[in-house]
């Protein structure tokens, strides 16, 4: 598992598409450029949706993992 220390954590466990990405969009707005966000999700569709979100908006997906039925993502907010 990663040793990255997030500035914020978004727990979207139990939520289904499109809620995790909608919550992610709102959470990223509250972060400063360069901040690291850890996202925890249980919806398998996030494996597709979160990487696409990052590419589309220019954020950096540093790492993603699957552990004990959870999908974990570490996202660095783009610096404006």
N, C-alpha and C positions, 0 to 999 in steps of 0.2 A: 504494500500500500504506500501511497505517497507521503512525503514528509512536508508537503506544502502547507503552510499555515494561512488559512483564509482570514480576510478582514471581516467577512460576513458569511452567514449560512442561510440558505433558503431550503426549508424542508417542505417539499411538495408530496410527501408520502400519502398514498391513498387517493390522490387526485388523478383524474383521467384527462386525456387530450380534449380540449386545448388548454385546460387550466394551468398545468405546470409552466408552459411557455408564457402564458399571460402573466403569471406571477413573477416569472423570471424577468420579463420586460419591465415590470414595475419596480422590481428590486434593483435592477441595474441602474435605473434612473437615479436612485438614491445614493449610489456609490460615486466615489471620485475616480477620475481617470487613473488607471494603473492598479486599482484595488483588485484583490482576489476574492472571488465568490465561490463558495462550495455549494453545489446543488445536490439535494438528496431526493430521489424520485422512485416510485414503484411502477410507473406506467412504462411498459416496454417501448411505446412509441417515442419516448424521449430520446432513445438511441438514434433516431432519425431526426427528430425535431430540434433538439438542442444544438447539434453540430450545424444544422442549416441556419438556425437563428444566429449563431456566432459568425458564420461566413457572411450572411446577409447584412449584419449590422457592424461587422468589422472587429468584433471582440475575439480574443484569442482563447481557444479551447486548449488548455495546457495538458489536461489529462482526463480520461474517463475510465471508469472501472465498474464492474458488477460484483457485488458482495452480498451474500445472504438475501437474495431477492430484491436488493436495492441497486439502483443505478446512480452512480456518483460522478459528478462533473466538477472540474476546477476551471473557472473562467476568469480570465484577466480582462477587465473593462478597458476598452480602447482609450487612449489619451487623446483628447480633442485638441 
